Amino acid sequence: MAGHSHWSTIKRKKSAADAKKGKIFTRVAREIVIAAREGGGDPNMNVRLGLAIEKAKAANMPKESIDRAIKRGTGEDKDGANFEEILYEGFAPNGIALMIECVTENRNRTVAELRHALNRAGGGLGDPGSVGWQFDRMSYFALLSEEHDLEVIFELAVEAGADDIQHDDELIEIYGAPSAFKSIADQLTKANITPEESGVRYVPKQEVSLDVEATIKVMKAIEAIEDLDDVQNVYANLDVSAEAIQALENE
């Protein structure tokens, strides 16, 4: 799991850079709109909305923008686009499987941009179901190892209904069924613990190992897809080695 932790760290740094450019505002706002539309505008009753608001605050998104996104989701504000969530399946170079979550008001534009980015990288879009069977949908929480006691987190997570806990020198990662997300989140909140990252994501059932050069090529392809405005999250079944991380950082 060490490679995953390093890769997660790099992606968090990238997110911080995106936040400085204001780029993350668009994605978080769309997440708030979708969450409010599905579960209502009260973050105390809507876990997904609460999580999206926390992400917005972490990115220093103005309160007015957060409130406006909530109102758009609940229908109080009729202005703006009507967003929809779409899940795409595809392949990166070397046949690495991808699950790509998008939020868009223009499905045709999104699929065209995705297809172009994937083809350019040496991959391609797949049909629905083409790679989804290689992933499980799971609740996920990541905590910094140096800031938390593993035994305390383990007991808390198990009590809250978690299925698995993995750890290394950087991260403690909690996995559970999607239905366990709220109970785990509530337990962490009661213990005054704020995760570095949390959400419901696609977790590969089995990872594929490539050599360093091929791994870097896939990582760059994923980054290119993540840079598309309509893309919210990208999940891959790539085993990211520490050697690949080091080589990427040295470029």
C-alpha positions as a Markdown table, in Angstrom:
| # | Residue | x | y | z |
|---|---|---|---|---|
| 1 | Met | 0.0 | 0.0 | 0.0 |
| 2 | Ala | 3.0 | 2.3 | 0.3 |
| 3 | Gly | 2.9 | 3.3 | -3.3 |
| 4 | His | -0.8 | 4.2 | -3.0 |
| 5 | Ser | 0.0 | 6.5 | 0.0 |
| 6 | His | 2.7 | 8.3 | -1.9 |
| 7 | Trp | 0.5 | 8.6 | -5.0 |
| 8 | Ser | -2.3 | 9.9 | -2.8 |
| 9 | Thr | 0.1 | 12.5 | -1.3 |
| 10 | Ile | 1.1 | 13.7 | -4.8 |
| 11 | Lys | -2.6 | 13.9 | -5.8 |
| 12 | Arg | -3.4 | 15.9 | -2.6 |
| 13 | Lys | -0.6 | 18.3 | -3.5 |
| 14 | Lys | -2.0 | 18.6 | -7.0 |
| 15 | Ser | -5.4 | 19.4 | -5.5 |
| 16 | Ala | -3.9 | 22.1 | -3.4 |
| 17 | Ala | -2.3 | 23.6 | -6.5 |
| 18 | Asp | -5.7 | 23.4 | -8.3 |
| 19 | Ala | -7.3 | 25.1 | -5.4 |
| 20 | Lys | -5.0 | 28.0 | -5.7 |
| 21 | Lys | -6.0 | 28.4 | -9.3 |
| 22 | Gly | -9.6 | 28.3 | -8.3 |
| 23 | Lys | -10.1 | 25.2 | -10.5 |
| 24 | Ile | -11.3 | 23.1 | -7.6 |
| 25 | Phe | -14.2 | 25.5 | -6.9 |
| 26 | Thr | -16.0 | 24.3 | -10.0 |
| 27 | Arg | -15.8 | 20.6 | -9.1 |
| 28 | Val | -16.8 | 21.1 | -5.4 |
| 29 | Ala | -19.7 | 23.4 | -6.4 |
| 30 | Arg | -21.0 | 20.7 | -8.7 |
| 31 | Glu | -20.6 | 18.1 | -6.0 |
| 32 | Ile | -22.6 | 20.3 | -3.6 |
| 33 | Val | -25.4 | 20.8 | -6.3 |
| 34 | Ile | -25.7 | 17.1 | -6.8 |
| 35 | Ala | -25.6 | 16.2 | -3.1 |
| 36 | Ala | -28.2 | 18.9 | -2.2 |
| 37 | Arg | -30.5 | 17.7 | -5.1 |
| 38 | Glu | -30.3 | 14.1 | -4.0 |
| 39 | Gly | -30.4 | 14.4 | -0.2 |
| 40 | Gly | -31.7 | 18.0 | 0.7 |
| 41 | Gly | -29.9 | 21.1 | 1.8 |
| 42 | Asp | -29.3 | 20.3 | 5.4 |
| 43 | Pro | -25.7 | 19.0 | 5.8 |
| 44 | Asn | -26.6 | 17.5 | 9.3 |
| 45 | Met | -29.0 | 15.2 | 7.6 |
| 46 | Asn | -27.2 | 14.8 | 4.3 |
| 47 | Val | -23.7 | 13.2 | 4.8 |
| 48 | Arg | -22.7 | 13.6 | 1.2 |
| 49 | Leu | -23.5 | 17.3 | 1.3 |
| 50 | Gly | -21.7 | 17.8 | 4.6 |
| 51 | Leu | -18.6 | 16.2 | 3.1 |
| 52 | Ala | -18.8 | 18.4 | 0.0 |
| 53 | Ile | -19.1 | 21.5 | 2.1 |
| 54 | Glu | -16.0 | 20.5 | 4.1 |
| 55 | Lys | -14.1 | 20.1 | 0.9 |
| 56 | Ala | -15.3 | 23.5 | -0.2 |
| 57 | Lys | -14.2 | 25.1 | 3.1 |
| 58 | Ala | -10.8 | 23.4 | 2.9 |
| 59 | Ala | -10.4 | 24.9 | -0.6 |
| 60 | Asn | -11.3 | 28.4 | 0.9 |
| 61 | Met | -14.4 | 28.6 | -1.2 |
| 62 | Pro | -16.5 | 31.7 | -0.2 |
| 63 | Lys | -19.6 | 31.0 | 1.9 |
| 64 | Glu | -21.8 | 32.8 | -0.6 |
| 65 | Ser | -20.7 | 30.4 | -3.3 |
| 66 | Ile | -21.4 | 27.4 | -1.1 |
| 67 | Asp | -24.8 | 28.7 | -0.2 |
| 68 | Arg | -25.6 | 29.4 | -3.9 |
| 69 | Ala | -24.6 | 25.9 | -4.9 |
| 70 | Ile | -26.9 | 24.4 | -2.2 |
| 71 | Lys | -29.8 | 26.5 | -3.4 |
| 72 | Arg | -29.2 | 25.4 | -6.9 |
| 73 | Gly | -29.3 | 21.8 | -5.8 |
| 74 | Thr | -32.5 | 22.2 | -3.8 |
| 75 | Gly | -34.2 | 24.2 | -6.6 |
| 76 | Glu | -34.4 | 27.5 | -4.7 |
| 77 | Asp | -32.1 | 29.0 | -7.3 |
| 78 | Lys | -33.3 | 28.3 | -10.8 |
| 79 | Asp | -30.3 | 29.9 | -12.5 |
| 80 | Gly | -27.5 | 27.9 | -14.0 |
| 81 | Ala | -27.0 | 24.6 | -15.6 |
| 82 | Asn | -28.8 | 21.3 | -14.8 |
| 83 | Phe | -26.0 | 19.0 | -13.9 |
| 84 | Glu | -26.1 | 15.2 | -14.0 |
| 85 | Glu | -23.8 | 12.5 | -12.8 |
| 86 | Ile | -22.4 | 10.1 | -15.3 |
| 87 | Leu | -20.0 | 7.1 | -14.7 |
| 88 | Tyr | -17.8 | 6.2 | -17.6 |
| 89 | Glu | -15.6 | 3.1 | -17.9 |
| 90 | Gly | -12.4 | 2.9 | -19.9 |
| 91 | Phe | -8.8 | 1.8 | -20.3 |
| 92 | Ala | -5.5 | 3.6 | -19.8 |
| 93 | Pro | -2.4 | 2.4 | -21.6 |
| 94 | Asn | -1.4 | -1.3 | -21.0 |
| 95 | Gly | -5.1 | -2.2 | -20.4 |
| 96 | Ile | -5.3 | -0.5 | -17.0 |
| 97 | Ala | -9.0 | -0.3 | -16.0 |
| 98 | Leu | -10.5 | 3.1 | -15.2 |
| 99 | Met | -13.7 | 4.2 | -13.5 |
| 100 | Ile | -14.4 | 7.8 | -14.3 |
| 101 | Glu | -17.0 | 9.9 | -12.4 |
| 102 | Cys | -18.2 | 13.0 | -14.1 |
| 103 | Val | -20.6 | 15.8 | -13.4 |
| 104 | Thr | -21.8 | 17.7 | -16.5 |
| 105 | Glu | -24.5 | 19.8 | -18.0 |
| 106 | Asn | -23.4 | 18.6 | -21.5 |
| 107 | Arg | -23.1 | 14.9 | -21.9 |
| 108 | Asn | -21.9 | 15.1 | -25.6 |
| 109 | Arg | -19.1 | 17.5 | -24.7 |
| 110 | Thr | -17.9 | 15.3 | -21.8 |
| 111 | Val | -17.8 | 12.1 | -23.7 |
| 112 | Ala | -16.0 | 13.7 | -26.6 |
| 113 | Glu | -13.3 | 15.3 | -24.3 |
| 114 | Leu | -12.9 | 12.0 | -22.5 |
| 115 | Arg | -12.5 | 10.0 | -25.6 |
| 116 | His | -10.0 | 12.4 | -27.0 |
| 117 | Ala | -7.9 | 12.4 | -23.8 |
| 118 | Leu | -7.9 | 8.6 | -23.5 |
| 119 | Asn | -7.1 | 8.0 | -27.2 |
| 120 | Arg | -4.3 | 10.5 | -27.1 |
| 121 | Ala | -2.8 | 8.7 | -24.1 |
| 122 | Gly | -3.0 | 5.3 | -25.8 |
| 123 | Gly | -6.2 | 4.1 | -24.1 |
| 124 | Gly | -9.9 | 4.4 | -24.8 |
| 125 | Leu | -13.5 | 4.5 | -23.6 |
| 126 | Gly | -15.2 | 1.2 | -22.8 |
| 127 | Asp | -18.8 | 0.1 | -22.9 |
| 128 | Pro | -20.8 | 0.1 | -19.6 |
| 129 | Gly | -19.8 | -3.0 | -17.6 |
| 130 | Ser | -16.5 | -3.5 | -19.5 |
| 131 | Val | -14.4 | -2.8 | -16.4 |
| 132 | Gly | -16.8 | -2.2 | -13.6 |
| 133 | Trp | -16.7 | -5.8 | -12.5 |
| 134 | Gln | -13.0 | -5.3 | -11.5 |
| 135 | Phe | -14.0 | -2.8 | -8.8 |
| 136 | Asp | -15.9 | -2.7 | -5.5 |
| 137 | Arg | -17.9 | 0.3 | -4.4 |
| 138 | Met | -16.7 | 1.2 | -0.9 |
| 139 | Ser | -16.6 | 3.8 | 1.8 |
| 140 | Tyr | -13.1 | 5.2 | 2.3 |
| 141 | Phe | -11.4 | 7.3 | 4.9 |
| 142 | Ala | -7.7 | 8.2 | 5.1 |
| 143 | Leu | -6.0 | 9.5 | 8.2 |
| 144 | Leu | -2.4 | 10.6 | 8.7 |
| 145 | Ser | -0.5 | 7.9 | 10.5 |
| 146 | Glu | 1.7 | 10.3 | 12.5 |
| 147 | Glu | -1.3 | 12.1 | 13.9 |
| 148 | His | -3.4 | 9.1 | 15.1 |
| 149 | Asp | -3.1 | 6.0 | 17.3 |
| 150 | Leu | -3.7 | 3.0 | 15.1 |
| 151 | Glu | -5.3 | 0.9 | 17.9 |
| 152 | Val | -7.7 | 3.7 | 18.7 |
| 153 | Ile | -8.7 | 4.1 | 15.0 |
| 154 | Phe | -9.0 | 0.3 | 14.6 |
| 155 | Glu | -11.4 | -0.1 | 17.5 |
| 156 | Leu | -13.4 | 3.0 | 16.4 |
| 157 | Ala | -13.6 | 1.8 | 12.8 |
| 158 | Val | -14.6 | -1.8 | 13.6 |
| 159 | Glu | -17.3 | -0.5 | 16.0 |
| 160 | Ala | -18.7 | 1.7 | 13.3 |
| 161 | Gly | -18.9 | -1.2 | 10.8 |
| 162 | Ala | -15.7 | -1.0 | 8.8 |
| 163 | Asp | -14.7 | -4.1 | 6.8 |
| 164 | Asp | -10.9 | -3.4 | 6.5 |
| 165 | Ile | -8.2 | -1.2 | 7.9 |
| 166 | Gln | -4.8 | -0.8 | 6.1 |
| 167 | His | -1.9 | 1.3 | 7.2 |
| 168 | Asp | 1.7 | 2.2 | 6.5 |
| 169 | Asp | 4.0 | 5.0 | 7.7 |
| 170 | Glu | 1.9 | 7.7 | 5.9 |
| 171 | Leu | -1.7 | 6.7 | 6.0 |
| 172 | Ile | -4.3 | 4.7 | 8.0 |
| 173 | Glu | -7.0 | 3.8 | 5.5 |
| 174 | Ile | -10.5 | 2.6 | 6.5 |
| 175 | Tyr | -12.7 | 0.7 | 4.1 |
| 176 | Gly | -16.4 | -0.3 | 4.5 |
| 177 | Ala | -19.6 | -0.9 | 2.6 |
| 178 | Pro | -21.2 | 2.2 | 1.1 |
| 179 | Ser | -24.0 | 1.9 | 3.7 |
| 180 | Ala | -21.4 | 2.2 | 6.5 |
| 181 | Phe | -20.2 | 5.6 | 5.4 |
| 182 | Lys | -22.4 | 7.6 | 7.7 |
| 183 | Ser | -21.7 | 5.5 | 10.8 |
| 184 | Ile | -17.9 | 5.6 | 10.3 |
| 185 | Ala | -18.1 | 9.4 | 9.6 |
| 186 | Asp | -20.2 | 9.9 | 12.7 |
| 187 | Gln | -17.8 | 7.9 | 14.9 |
| 188 | Leu | -14.8 | 9.9 | 13.6 |
| 189 | Thr | -16.7 | 13.2 | 14.2 |
| 190 | Lys | -17.6 | 12.1 | 17.8 |
| 191 | Ala | -13.9 | 11.4 | 18.4 |
| 192 | Asn | -13.0 | 14.9 | 17.0 |
| 193 | Ile | -11.1 | 13.2 | 14.1 |
| 194 | Thr | -11.0 | 14.9 | 10.7 |
| 195 | Pro | -9.9 | 12.6 | 7.9 |
| 196 | Glu | -7.5 | 13.8 | 5.2 |
| 197 | Glu | -9.8 | 12.2 | 2.6 |
| 198 | Ser | -13.2 | 10.5 | 2.7 |
| 199 | Gly | -15.9 | 9.5 | 0.4 |
| 200 | Val | -17.5 | 6.5 | -1.4 |
| 201 | Arg | -15.2 | 5.3 | -4.2 |
| 202 | Tyr | -14.3 | 2.5 | -6.5 |
| 203 | Val | -11.7 | 0.2 | -5.1 |
| 204 | Pro | -10.0 | -2.4 | -7.4 |
| 205 | Lys | -10.5 | -6.0 | -6.5 |
| 206 | Gln | -7.0 | -6.8 | -7.9 |
| 207 | Glu | -4.2 | -4.5 | -9.0 |
| 208 | Val | -2.0 | -4.7 | -12.0 |
| 209 | Ser | 1.7 | -4.2 | -11.7 |
| 210 | Leu | 3.7 | -2.6 | -14.6 |
| 211 | Asp | 7.3 | -1.6 | -15.0 |
| 212 | Val | 8.3 | 1.9 | -13.9 |
| 213 | Glu | 8.1 | 3.4 | -17.4 |
| 214 | Ala | 4.7 | 2.0 | -18.1 |
| 215 | Thr | 3.4 | 2.9 | -14.7 |
| 216 | Ile | 4.4 | 6.6 | -15.2 |
| 217 | Lys | 2.7 | 6.6 | -18.6 |
| 218 | Val | -0.5 | 5.5 | -17.0 |
| 219 | Met | -0.2 | 8.0 | -14.1 |
| 220 | Lys | 0.3 | 10.8 | -16.6 |
| 221 | Ala | -2.8 | 9.6 | -18.6 |
| 222 | Ile | -4.8 | 9.7 | -15.4 |
| 223 | Glu | -3.6 | 13.2 | -14.6 |
| 224 | Ala | -4.7 | 14.3 | -18.1 |
| 225 | Ile | -8.2 | 12.9 | -17.6 |
| 226 | Glu | -8.4 | 14.5 | -14.1 |
| 227 | Asp | -7.6 | 17.9 | -15.6 |
| 228 | Leu | -10.8 | 17.8 | -17.7 |
| 229 | Asp | -13.4 | 20.2 | -16.2 |
| 230 | Asp | -16.2 | 17.6 | -16.1 |
| 231 | Val | -14.2 | 14.9 | -14.4 |
| 232 | Gln | -14.7 | 14.6 | -10.6 |
| 233 | Asn | -12.8 | 11.4 | -9.8 |
| 234 | Val | -10.8 | 8.7 | -11.6 |
| 235 | Tyr | -10.1 | 5.3 | -10.1 |
| 236 | Ala | -7.7 | 2.7 | -11.6 |
| 237 | Asn | -6.5 | -0.8 | -10.9 |
| 238 | Leu | -2.9 | 0.2 | -11.2 |
| 239 | Asp | -0.4 | -0.9 | -8.6 |
| 240 | Val | 1.7 | 2.2 | -8.1 |
| 241 | Ser | 5.2 | 1.2 | -6.9 |
| 242 | Ala | 7.5 | 3.4 | -4.8 |
| 243 | Glu | 10.0 | 3.3 | -7.6 |
| 244 | Ala | 7.5 | 4.8 | -10.0 |
| 245 | Ile | 6.6 | 7.5 | -7.6 |
| 246 | Gln | 10.3 | 8.4 | -7.1 |
| 247 | Ala | 10.9 | 8.4 | -10.9 |
| 248 | Leu | 7.9 | 10.7 | -11.5 |
| 249 | Glu | 9.0 | 13.1 | -8.8 |
| 250 | Asn | 12.5 | 13.2 | -10.3 |
| 251 | Glu | 11.2 | 14.2 | -13.8 |
